[in-house]
Amino acid sequence: MPRLTIMTAVVAGAVLGVTGSLALMAVADRAAPHSVPVPAWQQAHLFAEVYERIKNDYVDEVDDQKLFENAVRGMAEGLDSHSTYLNGDEYDDMQRDAEGEYPGVGIEVAPEDGAVKILSAMPGSPAARAGLRAGDVIARIDGAAIGGDVDAAIAHLRGEVGTPVHFTVDRPGAAAPLEVTLVRERIEVHSVQSQPLAPGYGYVRITGFSDTTAGELEAAVARLRHGAALRGLVLDLRGNPGGVLEAGVAVADDFLDRGVIVTADGRTRDARFRMEASAGDVTGGAPLVVLVDGGTASAAEILAGALKDHARALLIGTRTYGKGTVQTVLPLSQGALKLTTSRYFTPAGSSIDERGILPDLPAPGMTSAAVLGDGPDAAGGSERAGDADAGNEGAQPSAPEPSAVPPQRDSAVRFALELLRSGRAVQADVDGLPAP
């Protein structure tokens, strides 16, 4: 039997779970009328033809595993911009990111001028204890030249807890490269930053949503409330690309006493859900102002939408990104499938997909066109099954800094604080909310 026919039978059986006579393959050679949908087994024959051509005629030899992984990835990514196939390593990375911790040395890096530069060393991490600092350039890891390849740096930085990793670092002003050996540890990634703005007023920034985010937020607010009543809070979601859906819902629940947070609709029973708030507000009902922009996406939009629809917070900034779908991570025999399974809706029943959420007020200096304009691409998505998009250890920060200046000197933060102090920020009032 010719190799192509055998390959067709294998692919058709794998895709459809069909066994039996190979006589069906002969039918695949006859063109189907345009008005009749092409059977799946006939598409399998086309797949086998393309595979055969690539194996025989492509300029370089191609590994079978790579070909099939690319085919599966293309099948998923052809559906929409958020669905994809994750190989084993990618799936492991996603699970680590969602857990809020990873094995590594505790640095954030980014490409700059053809090199990989350290942006920061996390306090208390192996990198910080060894004296590595922002501005250092990583020249080699375990003897391998890195250049400007951040992905290569990440691959070398991550490893098993307790294993050593050796750095060659170029430091501006140093007479010679620094040679540093670190031992990988379990690194906790914090997605919540906070600080007081003025007596009784606090600032909290959430950079992404992982399994630990709600707990971090609750601890941050408790610190801000320690010793004095909280009179107002600025919640910064600018540049937040999303993450674990349940984490975004949990944070919304921290600010709401009751009511719907989000609903979702899809084809399967699991894809249709409704999540509601429980009693209790971690701020004690303090007025809330939320900062958003075109990089506020997905789970961050679920949070912002719930707070806005319940009149719990005043939104300031620009239109959000507009990511209104939920991806479920489905484990496979090899890797996993991240598949769009639901469209979600805000408590008022609105879909924000490709529309975003309009703020109540523009940020200082923003024109109407800027407020209404499309946001930049956002990397994140709302995932279920405990997975998130944000990357850590050796990756760029999971969300871009909304401002290079401290919060007290950030014009949007100062404007929000002024609104809180003047009493113009809206407080909670869920009565009369339209049913979704």
C-alpha positions as CSV (number, residue, x, y, z in Angstrom):
1,M,0.0,0.0,0.0
2,P,1.5,3.4,-0.8
3,R,2.8,5.4,2.2
4,L,0.3,8.2,1.6
5,T,-2.7,5.9,1.9
6,I,-1.3,4.3,5.1
7,M,-0.7,7.8,6.6
8,T,-4.2,8.8,5.7
9,A,-5.7,5.8,7.5
10,V,-3.6,6.5,10.6
11,V,-4.6,10.2,10.7
12,A,-8.2,9.5,10.0
13,G,-8.4,6.9,12.7
14,A,-6.6,9.2,15.2
15,V,-8.8,12.2,14.5
16,L,-12.1,10.4,14.3
17,G,-11.6,7.2,16.3
18,V,-12.7,5.3,13.2
19,T,-11.4,1.9,12.2
20,G,-12.3,-0.4,9.3
21,S,-11.9,-0.6,5.6
22,L,-9.4,1.6,3.8
23,A,-11.7,1.7,0.8
24,L,-13.1,5.0,2.2
25,M,-9.8,6.6,1.2
26,A,-10.5,6.2,-2.4
27,V,-13.5,8.4,-2.1
28,A,-11.3,11.1,-0.7
29,D,-9.7,11.5,-4.1
30,R,-13.0,12.6,-5.7
31,A,-13.8,16.3,-5.4
32,A,-16.9,17.0,-3.3
33,P,-19.6,19.4,-4.6
34,H,-19.2,22.9,-3.3
35,S,-22.6,22.8,-1.7
36,V,-21.7,19.7,0.4
37,P,-19.6,20.1,3.5
38,V,-16.2,18.3,3.2
39,P,-16.2,15.3,5.5
40,A,-13.7,15.3,8.3
41,W,-12.0,12.1,7.1
42,Q,-11.5,13.8,3.7
43,Q,-9.7,16.7,5.5
44,A,-7.6,14.0,7.2
45,H,-6.5,12.9,3.7
46,L,-5.5,16.5,2.9
47,F,-3.5,16.6,6.1
48,A,-1.7,13.4,5.1
49,E,-0.9,14.9,1.7
50,V,0.6,18.0,3.2
51,Y,2.6,16.0,5.7
52,E,4.0,13.8,2.9
53,R,5.0,16.8,0.8
54,I,6.8,18.4,3.7
55,K,8.6,15.2,4.7
56,N,9.8,14.6,1.1
57,D,10.3,18.0,-0.4
58,Y,11.0,20.6,2.4
59,V,14.5,22.1,2.1
60,D,15.5,20.7,5.5
61,E,14.6,17.5,7.3
62,V,11.8,18.1,9.8
63,D,11.2,16.1,13.0
64,D,7.8,14.3,13.1
65,Q,7.1,15.5,16.6
66,K,7.7,19.1,15.6
67,L,5.4,18.7,12.6
68,F,2.5,17.2,14.6
69,E,2.9,19.7,17.4
70,N,2.8,22.6,14.9
71,A,-0.3,21.1,13.3
72,V,-2.1,20.7,16.6
73,R,-1.1,24.2,17.7
74,G,-2.3,25.6,14.4
75,M,-5.7,23.9,14.8
76,A,-6.2,25.6,18.1
77,E,-4.7,29.0,17.2
78,G,-6.9,29.2,14.1
79,L,-10.0,29.4,16.3
80,D,-9.2,32.8,17.9
81,S,-6.3,34.8,19.3
82,H,-6.5,33.2,22.8
83,S,-6.8,29.5,22.2
84,T,-3.6,27.5,21.8
85,Y,-1.9,24.2,22.4
86,L,0.7,24.0,25.2
87,N,3.4,21.5,25.1
88,G,4.6,19.9,28.3
89,D,7.1,22.6,29.3
90,E,4.7,25.4,28.5
91,Y,2.0,23.7,30.5
92,D,4.3,23.3,33.5
93,D,5.3,27.0,33.3
94,M,1.7,28.0,33.2
95,Q,0.9,26.0,36.3
96,R,3.8,27.5,38.2
97,D,2.8,31.0,37.2
98,A,-0.8,30.4,38.5
99,E,0.5,29.1,41.8
100,G,2.3,32.4,42.5
101,E,5.7,30.8,43.0
102,Y,8.4,29.1,41.0
103,P,11.9,27.6,41.4
104,G,14.5,30.2,40.6
105,V,16.9,32.9,41.8
106,G,14.5,35.8,42.1
107,I,15.2,38.3,39.3
108,E,13.3,40.1,36.6
109,V,15.0,40.7,33.3
110,A,14.3,42.4,30.0
111,P,16.1,42.7,26.7
112,E,17.9,46.0,26.1
113,D,20.4,47.0,23.5
114,G,21.1,43.4,22.5
115,A,21.6,42.2,26.0
116,V,19.6,40.8,28.9
117,K,19.5,43.3,31.7
118,I,18.4,42.8,35.3
119,L,15.4,45.0,36.1
120,S,15.2,44.0,39.8
121,A,16.2,41.4,42.3
122,M,13.4,40.4,44.6
123,P,14.1,41.2,48.3
124,G,15.4,38.2,50.2
125,S,16.0,36.2,47.1
126,P,19.3,34.4,46.2
127,A,20.0,37.1,43.6
128,A,19.5,39.9,46.1
129,R,21.6,38.2,48.8
130,A,24.4,37.8,46.2
131,G,24.3,41.5,45.5
132,L,22.9,41.3,42.0
133,R,21.0,44.6,41.2
134,A,19.1,46.5,38.6
135,G,21.3,47.5,35.7
136,D,23.5,44.4,35.8
137,V,23.8,42.7,32.4
138,I,23.8,38.9,32.2
139,A,26.5,37.8,29.8
140,R,26.6,34.1,30.5
141,I,24.6,31.5,32.4
142,D,26.4,28.2,33.2
143,G,29.0,29.2,30.6
144,A,26.5,29.7,27.8
145,A,26.4,33.1,26.1
146,I,23.0,34.7,26.4
147,G,23.2,37.8,24.2
148,G,19.8,39.5,24.0
149,D,17.8,36.2,24.1
150,V,15.4,36.5,27.0
151,D,13.9,33.1,26.3
152,A,17.3,31.5,26.5
153,A,17.9,33.3,29.8
154,I,14.6,32.0,31.2
155,A,15.4,28.5,30.2
156,H,18.7,28.6,32.0
157,L,17.4,30.4,35.1
158,R,14.7,28.0,35.9
159,G,15.5,24.6,37.4
160,E,15.1,22.3,40.3
161,V,15.1,23.8,43.9
162,G,18.5,23.2,45.4
163,T,20.5,23.2,42.2
164,P,23.3,25.7,41.4
165,V,23.4,28.2,38.6
166,H,26.4,30.2,37.6
167,F,26.3,33.8,36.3
168,T,28.8,35.9,34.5
169,V,27.6,39.5,35.0
170,D,28.8,42.8,33.4
171,R,28.2,45.7,35.8
172,P,28.5,49.3,34.6
173,G,31.7,50.8,36.1
174,A,33.2,47.4,37.2
175,A,36.7,46.7,36.1
176,A,35.9,43.1,35.3
177,P,32.9,40.8,34.9
178,L,31.4,39.4,38.1
179,E,31.3,35.6,38.6
180,V,28.4,34.6,40.8
181,T,27.0,31.1,41.7
182,L,23.5,30.9,43.2
183,V,21.4,28.1,44.5
184,R,17.8,28.0,43.2
185,E,15.0,28.4,45.8
186,R,11.2,28.4,45.8
187,I,10.5,32.1,44.9
188,E,7.2,33.7,45.8
189,V,5.8,36.1,43.3
190,H,3.8,39.0,44.7
191,S,1.1,40.5,42.5
192,V,0.0,43.1,45.0
193,Q,1.9,46.3,46.0
194,S,0.6,48.8,48.5
195,Q,1.5,51.9,50.5
196,P,-0.2,54.7,52.3
197,L,-0.8,57.9,50.3
198,A,-1.9,60.1,53.2
199,P,-3.3,59.5,56.7
200,G,-6.4,57.4,56.2
201,Y,-5.8,56.9,52.5
202,G,-4.1,54.0,50.8
203,Y,-2.8,52.8,47.4
204,V,-2.9,49.2,46.1
205,R,-1.7,48.0,42.7
206,I,-2.5,44.6,41.3
207,T,-0.2,43.5,38.5
208,G,-1.9,40.2,37.7
209,F,-4.1,37.5,39.1
210,S,-2.8,34.2,40.5
211,D,-3.9,31.9,43.2
212,T,-2.3,34.1,45.9
213,T,-3.6,37.5,44.8
214,A,-6.8,37.7,47.0
215,G,-4.8,36.7,50.1
216,E,-2.1,39.3,49.3
217,L,-4.8,42.0,48.8
218,E,-6.5,41.2,52.1
219,A,-3.1,41.4,53.9
220,A,-2.3,44.7,52.2
221,V,-5.6,46.3,53.1
222,A,-5.2,45.1,56.7
223,R,-1.8,46.8,56.9
224,L,-3.3,50.1,55.6
225,R,-6.1,49.9,58.1
226,H,-3.8,49.1,61.0
227,G,-4.2,51.7,63.8
228,A,-6.6,53.9,61.9
229,A,-9.8,53.7,59.8
230,L,-9.4,53.6,56.1
231,R,-11.1,56.7,54.6
232,G,-10.4,55.9,50.9
233,L,-8.5,53.5,48.6
234,V,-6.9,53.9,45.2
235,L,-6.9,50.5,43.3
236,D,-4.5,50.6,40.4
237,L,-5.3,48.1,37.6
238,R,-3.4,49.9,34.8
239,G,-1.4,47.5,32.7
240,N,-2.9,44.4,34.5
241,P,-3.2,41.7,31.7
242,G,-5.5,39.4,33.7
243,G,-4.8,35.8,34.9
244,V,-6.8,33.3,36.9
245,L,-10.5,34.1,36.6
246,E,-11.3,32.9,40.1
247,A,-8.7,35.2,41.6
248,G,-10.2,38.2,39.9
249,V,-13.6,37.2,41.3
250,A,-12.2,36.7,44.8
251,V,-10.8,40.2,44.8
252,A,-14.1,41.6,43.6
253,D,-15.8,39.7,46.5
254,D,-13.4,41.4,48.9
255,F,-14.9,44.8,48.0
256,L,-18.6,43.7,47.6
257,D,-21.1,42.6,50.2
258,R,-23.6,41.0,47.8
259,G,-24.7,40.7,44.2
260,V,-23.5,39.1,41.0
261,I,-19.8,39.5,40.1
262,V,-19.7,37.8,36.7
263,T,-21.8,35.4,34.6
264,A,-20.6,33.3,31.6
265,D,-22.2,31.5,28.8
266,G,-20.8,28.6,26.7
267,R,-21.8,25.4,25.0
268,T,-21.0,23.0,27.9
269,R,-22.5,22.9,31.4
270,D,-19.2,23.8,33.0
271,A,-18.8,26.8,30.6
272,R,-22.1,28.4,32.0
273,F,-21.7,29.8,35.4
274,R,-22.7,32.6,37.7
275,M,-20.4,33.9,40.6
276,E,-21.8,36.1,43.4
277,A,-20.3,38.1,46.2
278,S,-20.6,37.0,49.9
279,A,-21.0,39.3,52.9
280,G,-17.9,41.3,54.0
281,D,-15.9,44.2,52.6
282,V,-12.2,44.2,53.5
283,T,-12.1,48.0,53.5
284,G,-15.0,48.4,55.8
285,G,-17.0,50.3,53.1
286,A,-14.3,52.9,52.4
287,P,-14.7,54.8,49.1
288,L,-12.8,53.3,46.2
289,V,-11.3,54.7,43.0
290,V,-10.0,52.3,40.3
291,L,-7.4,53.3,37.7
292,V,-7.7,51.6,34.3
293,D,-6.2,51.9,30.9
294,G,-5.9,50.1,27.6
295,G,-3.7,47.4,29.2
296,T,-6.4,46.5,31.8
297,A,-7.6,43.2,30.5
298,S,-9.6,40.1,31.1
299,A,-9.8,39.2,34.9
300,A,-8.9,42.8,35.6
301,E,-11.9,43.9,33.5
302,I,-14.1,41.4,35.4
303,L,-13.1,43.1,38.6
304,A,-13.4,46.7,37.2
305,G,-16.8,45.8,35.6
306,A,-18.2,44.4,38.8
307,L,-17.1,47.4,40.9
308,K,-18.5,49.8,38.3
309,D,-21.8,48.1,37.7
310,H,-22.4,47.9,41.5
311,A,-21.5,51.6,41.9
312,R,-18.9,50.4,44.4
313,A,-16.0,52.4,42.7
314,L,-15.3,55.3,40.4
315,L,-13.2,54.3,37.4
316,I,-10.6,56.7,36.1
317,G,-8.5,56.4,33.0
318,T,-9.1,55.2,29.5
319,R,-11.1,52.5,27.8
320,T,-10.0,49.0,28.9
321,Y,-8.7,46.4,26.5
322,G,-11.9,44.4,25.9
323,K,-11.2,40.8,26.5
324,G,-14.5,39.2,27.3
325,T,-13.8,35.5,26.9
326,V,-12.7,32.7,29.3
327,Q,-10.1,30.1,28.4
328,T,-10.2,26.7,30.1
329,V,-7.0,24.7,30.3
330,L,-7.7,21.1,29.4
331,P,-4.9,18.6,30.2
332,L,-4.1,16.2,27.4
333,S,-2.0,13.0,27.2
334,Q,0.8,15.4,26.1
335,G,0.6,19.0,27.3
336,A,-2.7,20.8,27.4
337,L,-5.2,22.7,25.3
338,K,-6.0,26.2,26.3
339,L,-9.4,26.7,24.7
340,T,-11.9,29.5,24.7
341,T,-15.0,28.0,26.3
342,S,-17.1,31.0,27.5
343,R,-18.1,34.5,27.0
344,Y,-18.5,36.4,30.2
345,F,-20.8,39.3,31.2
346,T,-20.6,42.0,33.8
347,P,-23.3,42.2,36.5
348,A,-25.4,44.5,34.3
349,G,-25.4,41.9,31.6
350,S,-22.9,43.6,29.3
351,S,-20.3,41.9,27.2
352,I,-17.0,43.8,27.0
353,D,-15.4,41.7,24.4
354,E,-13.7,43.9,21.8
355,R,-15.5,46.9,23.4
356,G,-13.8,47.3,26.8
357,I,-15.1,49.3,29.7
358,L,-15.4,53.1,29.6
359,P,-14.1,54.9,32.7
360,D,-16.4,57.3,34.6
361,L,-13.7,60.0,34.3
362,P,-10.7,60.5,32.1
363,A,-7.2,60.6,33.7
364,P,-5.7,64.1,34.0
365,G,-4.6,65.4,30.6
366,M,-6.5,62.8,28.6
367,T,-8.5,63.9,25.6
368,S,-11.8,62.3,24.7
369,A,-10.2,60.5,21.8
370,A,-7.6,59.0,24.1
371,V,-10.2,57.8,26.6
372,L,-12.3,56.2,23.8
373,G,-9.3,54.8,21.9
374,D,-8.2,51.2,21.6
375,G,-5.8,49.9,24.1
376,P,-2.5,48.2,23.4
377,D,-2.3,44.5,23.0
378,A,-2.7,42.7,26.3
379,A,-0.9,39.5,27.0
380,G,-3.2,38.0,29.5
381,G,-6.5,36.1,29.5
382,S,-9.0,34.8,32.0
383,E,-8.3,31.2,32.6
384,R,-10.0,28.5,34.6
385,A,-8.5,25.3,36.0
386,G,-5.9,27.3,37.9
387,D,-3.8,28.6,35.1
388,A,-2.6,32.1,34.1
389,D,-0.7,33.8,31.4
390,A,1.7,35.9,33.4
391,G,5.3,34.7,33.4
392,N,7.9,34.9,36.2
393,E,11.6,34.1,36.9
394,G,13.6,35.6,34.1
395,A,10.6,37.0,32.3
396,Q,9.7,40.6,31.9
397,P,7.3,41.9,34.6
398,S,3.8,40.4,34.2
399,A,2.5,43.9,33.7
400,P,4.1,47.1,32.5
401,E,4.6,49.9,35.1
402,P,1.8,52.4,34.6
403,S,4.2,55.2,35.6
404,A,7.9,55.6,36.2
405,V,7.3,57.9,39.2
406,P,6.2,56.9,42.7
407,P,2.4,56.9,43.3
408,Q,2.5,60.1,45.3
409,R,3.8,61.9,42.2
410,D,1.6,60.0,39.6
411,S,-0.9,62.5,38.3
412,A,-3.7,59.9,38.0
413,V,-3.1,58.7,41.6
414,R,-3.1,62.3,42.9
415,F,-6.3,63.0,41.0
416,A,-7.9,59.9,42.6
417,L,-6.7,60.9,46.0
418,E,-8.2,64.4,45.5
419,L,-11.6,62.8,44.6
420,L,-11.5,60.6,47.7
421,R,-10.7,63.5,50.0
422,S,-13.4,65.7,48.5
423,G,-16.0,63.0,48.9
424,R,-16.8,62.8,45.2
425,A,-15.9,59.1,44.9
426,V,-19.0,56.9,44.6
427,Q,-19.7,54.4,47.4
428,A,-21.5,51.1,47.2
429,D,-25.1,51.0,46.2
430,V,-26.2,47.7,44.6
431,D,-30.0,48.4,44.8
432,G,-31.8,48.4,41.4
433,L,-29.0,46.8,39.4
434,P,-30.4,45.3,36.2
435,A,-30.5,41.6,36.2
436,P,-28.1,39.9,33.8
